[in-house]
Amino acid sequence: MAESSGVPPRIDADPESVERGLVTLVLTLVELLRQLMERQAVRRVDDGDLTDDQIERIGTTLMLLEQRMAELREHFGLEPEDLNIDLGPLGTLLPERRYDGW
């Protein structure tokens, strides 16, 4: 008998599974970028680099993006933690959120 290499004997090519995996990956990348933009905006606000109008626009944009992300997660039946890919010894891709259920 051949030794098992830990690789499944075949690839799961179920269209629903592939679609869900792709949606999860895309939403994970969008969430990562959203969080990076949010941190950059907070840093710029803290540094005093933005006008009140710019702060308002950035805040509104980030809020709307977060709402849309919640709608997309709900549409595809995903929880916020489903987007936090486990990178093994490196930990998780997304930092833990301190609010909004993360």
C-alpha positions as CSV (number, residue, x, y, z in Angstrom):
1,M,0.0,0.0,0.0
2,A,1.1,3.5,-0.8
3,E,1.8,5.8,2.1
4,S,-0.7,8.6,2.6
5,S,0.7,12.0,1.9
6,G,-2.1,13.9,3.7
7,V,-3.4,15.1,0.3
8,P,-7.1,14.4,-0.4
9,P,-7.5,11.8,-3.1
10,R,-9.4,14.3,-5.3
11,I,-10.2,18.0,-5.4
12,D,-13.7,19.2,-4.3
13,A,-15.0,20.8,-7.5
14,D,-18.5,21.2,-6.3
15,P,-19.6,24.5,-7.9
16,E,-21.3,25.8,-4.7
17,S,-18.2,25.1,-2.6
18,V,-15.9,26.7,-5.2
19,E,-18.2,29.8,-5.3
20,R,-18.3,30.1,-1.6
21,G,-14.6,29.8,-1.3
22,L,-14.0,32.4,-4.0
23,V,-16.5,34.8,-2.3
24,T,-14.9,34.3,1.0
25,L,-11.5,35.0,-0.4
26,V,-12.6,38.2,-2.2
27,L,-14.5,39.5,0.8
28,T,-11.5,38.7,3.0
29,L,-9.2,40.8,0.8
30,V,-11.8,43.7,0.7
31,E,-12.1,43.5,4.5
32,L,-8.3,43.6,4.9
33,L,-8.0,46.6,2.6
34,R,-10.9,48.3,4.5
35,Q,-9.2,47.8,7.8
36,L,-5.9,49.1,6.4
37,M,-7.7,52.2,5.0
38,E,-9.4,52.7,8.4
39,R,-6.1,52.6,10.3
40,Q,-4.5,55.0,7.8
41,A,-7.4,57.4,8.2
42,V,-7.2,57.3,12.0
43,R,-3.5,57.9,11.8
44,R,-4.0,60.9,9.6
45,V,-6.7,62.3,11.8
46,D,-4.5,61.8,14.9
47,D,-1.6,63.6,13.0
48,G,-3.9,66.5,12.1
49,D,-3.4,66.0,8.4
50,L,-7.0,66.3,7.4
51,T,-9.6,69.0,7.2
52,D,-13.0,68.6,8.9
53,D,-14.6,68.0,5.4
54,Q,-12.0,65.3,4.6
55,I,-12.6,63.6,8.0
56,E,-16.3,63.7,7.4
57,R,-16.0,62.2,3.9
58,I,-13.6,59.5,5.0
59,G,-15.8,58.6,7.9
60,T,-18.9,58.3,5.7
61,T,-17.1,56.3,3.1
62,L,-15.7,53.8,5.6
63,M,-19.1,53.5,7.3
64,L,-20.8,52.8,4.0
65,L,-18.2,50.3,3.0
66,E,-18.6,48.5,6.3
67,Q,-22.4,48.4,5.9
68,R,-22.0,47.0,2.4
69,M,-19.6,44.3,3.6
70,A,-22.1,43.3,6.3
71,E,-24.8,43.1,3.5
72,L,-22.5,40.9,1.3
73,R,-21.6,38.6,4.3
74,E,-25.3,38.2,5.1
75,H,-26.2,37.6,1.4
76,F,-23.6,34.8,1.2
77,G,-24.2,33.4,4.6
78,L,-20.9,34.4,6.1
79,E,-20.0,35.5,9.6
80,P,-17.2,38.1,10.1
81,E,-15.0,35.4,11.6
82,D,-15.3,33.4,8.3
83,L,-13.2,36.1,6.6
84,N,-10.3,35.7,9.1
85,I,-8.2,33.2,7.3
86,D,-5.9,31.1,9.6
87,L,-2.3,31.3,8.5
88,G,-1.1,28.5,10.8
89,P,1.9,29.5,12.8
90,L,1.6,33.1,11.6
91,G,-1.8,33.5,13.2
92,T,-4.8,34.9,11.5
93,L,-4.8,37.3,8.6
94,L,-7.0,39.9,10.1
95,P,-6.4,41.5,13.5
96,E,-9.1,41.0,16.1
97,R,-11.6,43.8,16.0
98,R,-12.4,45.6,19.2
99,Y,-16.0,46.4,18.2
100,D,-18.9,45.4,15.9
101,G,-18.7,41.7,17.0
102,W,-15.2,41.0,15.9
